[in-house]
């Protein structure tokens, strides 16, 4: 574990502070390790839900399978956009409400992963081949949502942001916020939270003040939320939305 934290520190310091790093010798080739047992898959799903990840390589190995599923779904639906994030979405509960609507509670988790060349890693890039030991999970953001698939309305119950880094580098600030638009072209900001000097390994929870079910049927309607991690002169933005454009949810991460 100690060596893993040291490698993590080097990569993240380089990404956010502009300091060079020493390349890590790669041992596990992703393309030769795509087979995942059901036991590993179930353990990864449980750990992602709890936020207590014990084996980063297993998580990174499992996540691209959902990307492949999203590609197949997009092809069937003739959709142009495919979510290329390293994310894992799980169904927590399903039920039919009193009005006969199909309800589902989901937890979708974005894995913010860097490679040793200081680049954000997407599912698309990792699926094309690479070394598992070159990739490091810097942060996770998990959104718990309730979705009425019959009425096409959604509520974000809460989301959790966890940063993982070593002792020599600290993010200066974590901002969490969300927006909602029940009607086209009328978007509203919800509360904004700022956490100065966020600690590594701590789950920071954000609960929107607006807990109503918001329609995502019409153009420019739906919900979105994001976490912005600031370190030095760099900002890492991790955002998720459910909208008319992305009814199945869409993750996007970027550094600016």
GUFIKOL-97998 format. One line per field, with one value per residue (C-alpha): residue in one letter; chain; x, y, z. Coordinates in pm, 1 decimal. Layout:
GUFIKOL-97998
type: A | ...;
mol: A | ...;
X: X | ...;
Y: Y | ...;
Z: Z | ...;
//
This chain:
GUFIKOL-97998
type: X | X | X | X | X | X | X | X | X | X | X | X | X | X | X | X | X | X | X | X | X | X | X | X | X | X | X | X | X | X | X | X | X | X | X | X | X | X | X | X | X | X | X | X | X | X | X | X | X | X | X | X | X | X | X | X | X | X | X | X | X | X | X | X | X | X | X | X | X | X | X | X | X | X | X | X | X | X | X | X | X | X | X | X | X | X | X | X | X | X | X | X | X | X | X | X | X | X | X | X | X | X | X | X | X | X | X | X | X | X | X | X | X | X | X | X | X | X | X | X | X | X | X | X | X | X | X | X | X | X | X | X | X | X | X | X | X | X | X | X | X | X | X | X | X | X | X | X | X | X | X | X | X | X | X | X | X | X | X | X | X | X | X | X | X | X | X | X | X | X | X | X | X | X | X | X | X | X | X | X | X | X | X | X | X | X | X | X | X | X | X | X | X | X | X | X | X | X | X | X | X | X | X | X | X | X | X | X | X | X | X | X | X | X | X | X | X | X | X | X | X | X | X | X | X | X | X | X | X | X | X | X | X | X | X | X | X | X | X | X | X | X | X | X | X | X | X | X | X | X | X | X | X | X | X | X;
mol: A | A | A | A | A | A | A | A | A | A | A | A | A | A | A | A | A | A | A | A | A | A | A | A | A | A | A | A | A | A | A | A | A | A | A | A | A | A | A | A | A | A | A | A | A | A | A | A | A | A | A | A | A | A | A | A | A | A | A | A | A | A | A | A | A | A | A | A | A | A | A | A | A | A | A | A | A | A | A | A | A | A | A | A | A | A | A | A | A | A | A | A | A | A | A | A | A | A | A | A | A | A | A | A | A | A | A | A | A | A | A | A | A | A | A | A | A | A | A | A | A | A | A | A | A | A | A | A | A | A | A | A | A | A | A | A | A | A | A | A | A | A | A | A | A | A | A | A | A | A | A | A | A | A | A | A | A | A | A | A | A | A | A | A | A | A | A | A | A | A | A | A | A | A | A | A | A | A | A | A | A | A | A | A | A | A | A | A | A | A | A | A | A | A | A | A | A | A | A | A | A | A | A | A | A | A | A | A | A | A | A | A | A | A | A | A | A | A | A | A | A | A | A | A | A | A | A | A | A | A | A | A | A | A | A | A | A | A | A | A | A | A | A | A | A | A | A | A | A | A | A | A | A | A | A | A;
X: 0.0 | 282.3 | 432.8 | 88.1 | 47.0 | 393.8 | 316.7 | -18.2 | 148.9 | 401.5 | 139.4 | -101.6 | 168.8 | 277.9 | -73.6 | -171.4 | 159.6 | 359.2 | 638.4 | 799.0 | 760.6 | 961.7 | 790.9 | 659.0 | 760.0 | 445.9 | 380.0 | 16.3 | -102.4 | -470.7 | -534.2 | -406.3 | -608.5 | -958.4 | -1108.3 | -1279.9 | -1435.5 | -1787.9 | -1646.1 | -1412.7 | -1689.2 | -1926.9 | -1654.2 | -1572.3 | -1938.7 | -1971.4 | -1654.4 | -1757.1 | -2092.2 | -1924.5 | -1645.4 | -1385.9 | -1180.4 | -919.4 | -780.7 | -762.5 | -651.0 | -958.5 | -1186.2 | -1014.6 | -1035.6 | -1411.6 | -1523.6 | -1462.5 | -1718.3 | -1997.1 | -1850.8 | -1881.7 | -2244.6 | -2308.8 | -2160.6 | -2389.8 | -2692.8 | -2601.6 | -2567.0 | -2911.7 | -3068.5 | -2874.8 | -2728.9 | -2427.2 | -2288.5 | -2141.5 | -2034.4 | -1661.2 | -1612.3 | -1472.3 | -1792.9 | -1992.8 | -2372.6 | -2564.9 | -2935.0 | -3006.6 | -3384.5 | -3673.5 | -4047.0 | -4384.3 | -4538.4 | -4905.4 | -4956.4 | -4813.0 | -4487.1 | -4162.9 | -3928.6 | -3559.8 | -3292.3 | -2945.3 | -2595.1 | -2357.8 | -1989.8 | -1731.0 | -1368.9 | -1125.3 | -815.3 | -477.3 | -197.2 | 172.5 | 187.9 | -41.5 | -347.4 | -703.4 | -792.7 | -1124.2 | -1284.1 | -1228.1 | -854.3 | -809.0 | -1000.7 | -753.3 | -475.8 | -242.7 | -70.3 | -287.0 | -0.3 | 19.7 | -330.1 | -428.2 | -766.8 | -742.8 | -1103.8 | -1451.7 | -1787.2 | -2101.3 | -2453.6 | -2757.5 | -3059.8 | -3426.3 | -3560.4 | -3922.9 | -3876.0 | -4246.9 | -4281.7 | -3914.7 | -3846.3 | -3539.3 | -3420.2 | -3061.5 | -3087.0 | -2721.2 | -2370.0 | -2041.4 | -1695.3 | -1382.0 | -1027.6 | -736.0 | -381.9 | -58.1 | 80.2 | 289.8 | 6.0 | -321.4 | -604.8 | -676.3 | -1052.4 | -1342.4 | -1653.9 | -1979.9 | -2286.9 | -2590.6 | -2845.4 | -3196.4 | -3428.8 | -3793.8 | -3881.3 | -3683.0 | -3423.7 | -3495.2 | -3202.4 | -3161.5 | -2858.8 | -2897.8 | -2672.6 | -2295.4 | -2061.1 | -1691.8 | -1459.7 | -1118.3 | -821.5 | -1030.5 | -884.4 | -791.1 | -1013.1 | -1299.3 | -1645.0 | -1788.2 | -2164.9 | -2378.1 | -2757.7 | -2947.9 | -3198.8 | -3442.5 | -3564.0 | -3852.8 | -3871.6 | -3755.8 | -3870.0 | -3609.9 | -3858.5 | -3821.1 | -3511.3 | -3285.1 | -3459.1 | -3317.4 | -3059.4 | -2682.5 | -2423.3 | -2050.0 | -1741.7 | -1451.1 | -1120.5 | -868.6 | -495.7 | -238.9 | -338.7 | -533.3 | -899.3 | -1047.8 | -1415.6 | -1625.5 | -1985.0 | -2293.2 | -2628.8 | -2961.4 | -3141.9 | -3338.1 | -3005.4 | -2872.9 | -3175.2 | -2954.0 | -2709.6 | -2377.0 | -2040.1 | -1771.3 | -1434.3 | -1184.9 | -886.0 | -868.8;
Y: 0.0 | 238.1 | 213.9 | 271.2 | 595.9 | 711.2 | 654.3 | 827.8 | 1129.6 | 1163.3 | 1153.5 | 1393.5 | 1639.1 | 1647.0 | 1697.3 | 1975.4 | 2141.0 | 2096.1 | 1889.5 | 1607.8 | 1246.4 | 928.5 | 675.6 | 361.6 | 23.4 | -132.4 | -495.2 | -562.9 | -508.2 | -418.9 | -594.8 | -921.1 | -890.0 | -808.4 | -1129.6 | -1051.8 | -1316.4 | -1265.3 | -1263.3 | -973.7 | -788.2 | -815.4 | -707.3 | -405.0 | -303.5 | -328.8 | -128.9 | 141.9 | 173.2 | 199.6 | 429.1 | 195.9 | 79.9 | -180.2 | -264.7 | 14.5 | -212.6 | -433.1 | -129.4 | 6.8 | -338.8 | -367.9 | -15.1 | -39.2 | -320.7 | -70.2 | 155.3 | -131.0 | -175.3 | 197.4 | 174.0 | -115.3 | 69.3 | 384.2 | 179.8 | 25.5 | 365.9 | 540.3 | 782.4 | 988.0 | 1060.5 | 787.5 | 853.4 | 770.1 | 809.0 | 543.5 | 505.9 | 233.1 | 257.6 | 26.6 | -24.9 | -3.9 | -52.3 | -78.7 | -50.0 | 49.3 | 346.4 | 410.3 | 571.3 | 270.5 | 447.4 | 254.1 | 389.7 | 315.0 | 423.8 | 434.7 | 504.7 | 611.0 | 660.3 | 839.0 | 730.1 | 1014.3 | 834.1 | 968.4 | 797.8 | 849.1 | 1109.4 | 1338.3 | 1278.7 | 1208.3 | 855.5 | 770.6 | 431.4 | 470.7 | 520.2 | 248.0 | -4.2 | 48.0 | -98.7 | 12.3 | -82.1 | -110.1 | -0.8 | 327.1 | 430.4 | 587.3 | 677.5 | 1035.5 | 1088.4 | 940.0 | 1113.0 | 907.5 | 1033.8 | 872.8 | 943.9 | 849.7 | 823.2 | 794.5 | 630.4 | 646.6 | 1022.9 | 1094.1 | 1289.2 | 1270.3 | 1370.4 | 1376.9 | 1258.8 | 1335.9 | 1291.8 | 1207.3 | 1322.1 | 1144.2 | 1259.1 | 1015.7 | 1146.9 | 1106.5 | 1321.0 | 1563.1 | 1720.7 | 1873.7 | 2021.5 | 2376.7 | 2363.0 | 2136.7 | 2300.9 | 2105.3 | 2244.2 | 2147.8 | 2295.1 | 2207.6 | 2315.0 | 2209.8 | 2424.6 | 2487.2 | 2766.3 | 2836.4 | 2686.7 | 2746.4 | 2713.7 | 2509.3 | 2555.2 | 2571.0 | 2416.9 | 2500.6 | 2283.6 | 2433.5 | 2194.5 | 1878.3 | 1567.6 | 1256.8 | 953.6 | 1156.1 | 1135.2 | 1485.3 | 1466.5 | 1720.8 | 1717.4 | 1947.4 | 2177.1 | 2114.3 | 1757.9 | 1765.8 | 1537.3 | 1739.1 | 1658.9 | 1584.0 | 1531.5 | 1864.6 | 2028.5 | 2199.0 | 2038.9 | 1810.2 | 1807.6 | 1839.0 | 1840.7 | 1879.0 | 1876.1 | 2112.5 | 2022.6 | 2306.2 | 2256.2 | 2519.0 | 2683.2 | 2379.3 | 2286.4 | 1942.5 | 1950.8 | 1633.0 | 1675.5 | 1456.2 | 1530.6 | 1372.3 | 1563.3 | 1536.3 | 1503.1 | 1244.6 | 1063.0 | 775.5 | 1008.3 | 1146.4 | 1201.7 | 1448.1 | 1523.9 | 1789.3 | 1983.4 | 2357.6;
Z: 0.0 | 80.8 | -267.4 | -423.9 | -226.4 | -326.6 | -695.4 | -656.1 | -495.0 | -776.5 | -1048.9 | -883.2 | -788.1 | -1151.9 | -1281.5 | -1046.4 | -960.5 | -1282.2 | -1125.3 | -1326.1 | -1221.9 | -1245.8 | -1476.3 | -1311.3 | -1449.8 | -1596.9 | -1508.8 | -1593.6 | -1948.2 | -1958.9 | -2286.0 | -2137.3 | -1818.9 | -1935.5 | -1796.4 | -1467.6 | -1246.4 | -1115.1 | -760.9 | -844.2 | -1025.4 | -728.2 | -484.9 | -701.6 | -718.7 | -340.9 | -281.7 | -526.2 | -348.1 | -7.9 | -128.8 | 23.9 | -274.7 | -178.6 | -523.3 | -780.3 | -1063.4 | -1022.9 | -1036.2 | -1346.2 | -1503.5 | -1439.4 | -1539.2 | -1918.3 | -1947.3 | -1880.6 | -2148.6 | -2396.5 | -2289.8 | -2344.4 | -2693.6 | -2784.6 | -2646.4 | -2840.8 | -3159.1 | -3109.6 | -3043.0 | -3324.0 | -3069.8 | -3173.5 | -2826.4 | -2605.6 | -2246.0 | -2252.2 | -1878.4 | -1650.4 | -1456.2 | -1287.8 | -1258.9 | -1028.1 | -963.3 | -589.4 | -601.4 | -846.7 | -780.9 | -924.9 | -743.2 | -665.6 | -1006.2 | -1186.5 | -1272.9 | -1316.0 | -1047.1 | -1003.8 | -756.3 | -908.1 | -787.9 | -1063.3 | -983.0 | -1193.9 | -1148.3 | -1209.1 | -1334.7 | -1444.8 | -1634.3 | -1571.4 | -1850.5 | -1654.2 | -1873.2 | -1770.3 | -1873.2 | -2039.7 | -2089.0 | -2462.1 | -2421.1 | -2162.7 | -2372.7 | -2656.6 | -2443.4 | -2168.5 | -1848.0 | -1539.7 | -1316.8 | -1511.1 | -1399.9 | -1069.2 | -924.3 | -802.5 | -700.8 | -718.8 | -740.0 | -673.5 | -745.0 | -583.6 | -802.7 | -814.9 | -1168.3 | -1275.5 | -1612.2 | -1694.1 | -1643.4 | -1728.2 | -1410.9 | -1188.1 | -841.8 | -718.7 | -358.4 | -285.4 | -420.2 | -251.1 | -352.5 | -231.8 | -310.1 | -283.5 | -261.4 | -65.8 | 212.0 | 2.1 | -198.9 | -89.8 | -292.0 | -183.8 | -229.9 | -320.8 | -459.6 | -493.7 | -665.9 | -874.2 | -1116.3 | -1228.4 | -1509.3 | -1489.0 | -1791.1 | -2110.6 | -2085.6 | -1714.7 | -1526.0 | -1153.2 | -928.0 | -613.5 | -309.7 | -349.5 | -94.5 | -60.0 | 148.6 | 210.0 | 219.6 | 170.2 | 329.8 | 137.5 | 183.4 | 332.3 | 172.9 | 130.0 | 84.0 | -98.9 | -62.5 | -304.1 | -136.0 | -423.2 | -378.0 | -626.8 | -928.1 | -1229.4 | -1583.0 | -1847.5 | -2132.5 | -2309.8 | -2451.2 | -2195.7 | -1897.0 | -1632.4 | -1354.1 | -1331.4 | -1054.3 | -1031.5 | -814.1 | -881.2 | -715.9 | -712.8 | -659.6 | -744.5 | -1071.9 | -1194.8 | -1156.7 | -1206.4 | -1301.8 | -1265.7 | -1384.0 | -1426.4 | -1586.8 | -1668.9 | -1942.2 | -2263.2 | -2443.6 | -2196.7 | -2049.8 | -1935.2 | -1758.7 | -1880.0 | -1706.5 | -1812.3 | -1652.6 | -1757.3 | -1630.2 | -1694.6;
//
